[in-house]
Amino acid sequence: MKKKEITNIAKGAILFDEPMSRHTSYGIGGPASAYITPKDKEDLRTILKYAKQKNIPAYFIGSGSNILVSDEGINGIVITLGKSFNKLEINKNRVFAETGVMLGKMVKECTKRNLSGIESLIGVPGTLGGALIMNAGAFGGEISNCLESVNAITMSGDEKKYKYDDLEFNYRNSSFSNDEILIDANFKFIESNKETVSKNKLKASGGRKSSQPLRFRSAGSVFKNPKEGAAGYFIDKAGLKGTKSGDAEISSIHANFFVNHGTASASDVIKLINIARKEVSKEFGIMLELEIKTLGFTQEVLEQ
Ligand SMILES: Cc1cc2nc3c(=O)[nH]c(=O)nc-3n(C[C@H](O)[C@H](O)[C@H](O)COP(=O)(O)OP(=O)(O)OC[C@H]3O[C@@H](n4cnc5c(N)ncnc54)[C@H](O)[C@@H]3O)c2cc1C
């Protein structure tokens, strides 16, 4: 990758050899060749087209709250929309939001107006973009519940418009493809009342505080819950709470949260992932599937 070339074409902020530990909730991850925050939609298109033309791998991140990046880092461009795609417009129960908007802000602004359908996501970290890709959900609600449409930009720089019916959402999964970046979305929430919205919100925030190790760095649940029950239950029953590798630990508060006590590396977390997978498979015959997204690893490392 030619640094000068990128500097000449991109208008937004570019950080070369940028440690991804600065951009993930785990505080873990080696350097990305270039970490770019495009200035606007035109700039984003230019960068995507350039990456495609030059065959440079491009990855998209929101606020990195569901990502484990390898210690070796990412050979390619990492694009984040962050503050440059931050528009949030609310008109009665219709909401237009760019994907760099923090989910927490959207929840706050909607609940303030007694709009229901998003309040149970209170406390889920991250941006709207990450929430849509992951179909973020908590305490019975999912981000896709009141979604009407989404706009994305492809690697060719073309805009792609999706209506809700064009898309598929299920548990922590969406049908968007890896080579398109989501830029904005429209929602239609339910006009409700203060009592209902507050009740749902309090239930969700209370449940989160009582069950999650929120004092330590993590990426939330490491594994998806299998059909047999909660992943954390099986990890706990396999006797793994408190298991450590370096400064990473399987939380003793919530066994599906792996926490970084300060200086954990990605390989420490990967060791814990592989221990949990092996032990749960041995004890219960269940193969746990990752919920967190991994970047910069070879398949062999992930399947040790
Ligand atoms: C303490 C804690 C608690 C959590 N609790 C919950 C919970 O209750 N429920 C839940 O669902 N999740 C939970 N999470 C996980 C995480 O907060 C969500 O998955 C969140 O939606 C991720 O948003 P993000 O912006 O950080 O995305 P990132 O982690 O940056 O990215 C997640 C995925 O989305 C892709 N992506 C991000 N933005 C875009 C974009 N604009 N276009 C295309 N692709 C994009 C990335 O490539 C990646 O594949 C928790 C995490 C933590 C740390």
The ligand as a Tripos MOL2 file, in Angstrom:
@<TRIPOS>MOLECULE
LIG
   53    58     1     0     0
SMALL
NO_CHARGES

@<TRIPOS>ATOM
      1 C1        -20.0600   -4.6800   27.8150 C.3       1 LIG1
      2 C2        -20.6890   -5.0970   26.5130 C.ar      1 LIG1
      3 C3        -22.0070   -5.5030   26.4970 C.ar      1 LIG1
      4 C4        -22.6100   -5.9020   25.2980 C.ar      1 LIG1
      5 N1        -23.9150   -6.2950   25.3070 N.ar      1 LIG1
      6 C5        -24.5200   -6.6210   24.1530 C.ar      1 LIG1
      7 C6        -25.9020   -6.9910   24.1380 C.ar      1 LIG1
      8 O1        -26.5900   -6.9880   25.1450 O.2       1 LIG1
      9 N2        -26.4590   -7.3250   22.9460 N.ar      1 LIG1
     10 C7        -25.7480   -7.3220   21.7880 C.ar      1 LIG1
     11 O2        -26.3200   -7.6180   20.7330 O.2       1 LIG1
     12 N3        -24.4320   -7.0000   21.7720 N.ar      1 LIG1
     13 C8        -23.8030   -6.6470   22.9180 C.ar      1 LIG1
     14 N4        -22.4770   -6.3110   22.9040 N.ar      1 LIG1
     15 C9        -21.7100   -6.3890   21.6590 C.3       1 LIG1
     16 C10       -21.6450   -5.0610   20.8510 C.3       1 LIG1
     17 O3        -21.8870   -3.9660   21.6860 O.3       1 LIG1
     18 C11       -22.6600   -5.0670   19.7070 C.3       1 LIG1
     19 O4        -22.4390   -6.1290   18.8200 O.3       1 LIG1
     20 C12       -22.6240   -3.7350   18.9170 C.3       1 LIG1
     21 O5        -23.7800   -3.6450   18.1410 O.3       1 LIG1
     22 C13       -21.3880   -3.5850   18.0290 C.3       1 LIG1
     23 O6        -21.3300   -2.2470   17.5300 O.3       1 LIG1
     24 P1        -19.9420   -1.5920   17.1020 P.3       1 LIG1
     25 O7        -20.2270   -0.2730   16.4860 O.co2     1 LIG1
     26 O8        -19.0000   -1.5710   18.2410 O.co2     1 LIG1
     27 O9        -19.4860   -2.6190   15.9960 O.3       1 LIG1
     28 P2        -18.0310   -3.2270   15.7580 P.3       1 LIG1
     29 O10       -17.6790   -4.0930   16.9180 O.co2     1 LIG1
     30 O11       -17.0890   -2.1670   15.3870 O.co2     1 LIG1
     31 O12       -18.3340   -4.1410   14.4900 O.3       1 LIG1
     32 C14       -19.1920   -5.2610   14.5610 C.3       1 LIG1
     33 C15       -19.4010   -5.8040   13.1440 C.3       1 LIG1
     34 O13       -20.0890   -4.8510   12.3710 O.3       1 LIG1
     35 C16       -19.3290   -4.4800   11.2040 C.3       1 LIG1
     36 N5        -19.5950   -3.0400   10.9900 N.ar      1 LIG1
     37 C17       -19.6010   -2.0450   11.9120 C.ar      1 LIG1
     38 N6        -20.0130   -0.8940   11.3620 N.ar      1 LIG1
     39 C18       -20.2760   -1.1550   10.0470 C.ar      1 LIG1
     40 C19       -20.7590   -0.3930    8.9430 C.ar      1 LIG1
     41 N7        -21.0590    0.9030    9.0560 N.pl3     1 LIG1
     42 N8        -20.9280   -1.0010    7.7480 N.ar      1 LIG1
     43 C20       -20.6240   -2.3310    7.6000 C.ar      1 LIG1
     44 N9        -20.1570   -3.1000    8.5890 N.ar      1 LIG1
     45 C21       -20.0000   -2.5310    9.8100 C.ar      1 LIG1
     46 C22       -17.8920   -4.8270   11.5410 C.3       1 LIG1
     47 O14       -17.1600   -5.1130   10.3620 O.3       1 LIG1
     48 C23       -18.0870   -6.0690   12.4050 C.3       1 LIG1
     49 O15       -18.2780   -7.1940   11.5820 O.3       1 LIG1
     50 C24       -21.8540   -5.9080   24.0920 C.ar      1 LIG1
     51 C25       -20.5060   -5.4870   24.1090 C.ar      1 LIG1
     52 C26       -19.9320   -5.0750   25.3010 C.ar      1 LIG1
     53 C27       -18.5110   -4.6030   25.2960 C.3       1 LIG1
@<TRIPOS>BOND
     1     1     2 1
     2     2     3 ar
     3     2    52 ar
     4     3     4 ar
     5     4     5 ar
     6     4    50 ar
     7     5     6 ar
     8     6     7 ar
     9     6    13 1
    10     7     8 2
    11     7     9 ar
    12     9    10 ar
    13    10    11 2
    14    10    12 ar
    15    12    13 ar
    16    13    14 ar
    17    14    15 1
    18    14    50 ar
    19    15    16 1
    20    16    17 1
    21    16    18 1
    22    18    19 1
    23    18    20 1
    24    20    21 1
    25    20    22 1
    26    22    23 1
    27    23    24 1
    28    24    25 2
    29    24    26 1
    30    24    27 1
    31    27    28 1
    32    28    29 2
    33    28    30 1
    34    28    31 1
    35    31    32 1
    36    32    33 1
    37    33    34 1
    38    33    48 1
    39    34    35 1
    40    35    36 1
    41    35    46 1
    42    36    37 ar
    43    36    45 ar
    44    37    38 ar
    45    38    39 ar
    46    39    40 ar
    47    39    45 ar
    48    40    41 1
    49    40    42 ar
    50    42    43 ar
    51    43    44 ar
    52    44    45 ar
    53    46    47 1
    54    46    48 1
    55    48    49 1
    56    50    51 ar
    57    51    52 ar
    58    52    53 1
@<TRIPOS>SUBSTRUCTURE
     1 LIG1         1 GROUP 0 **** ****
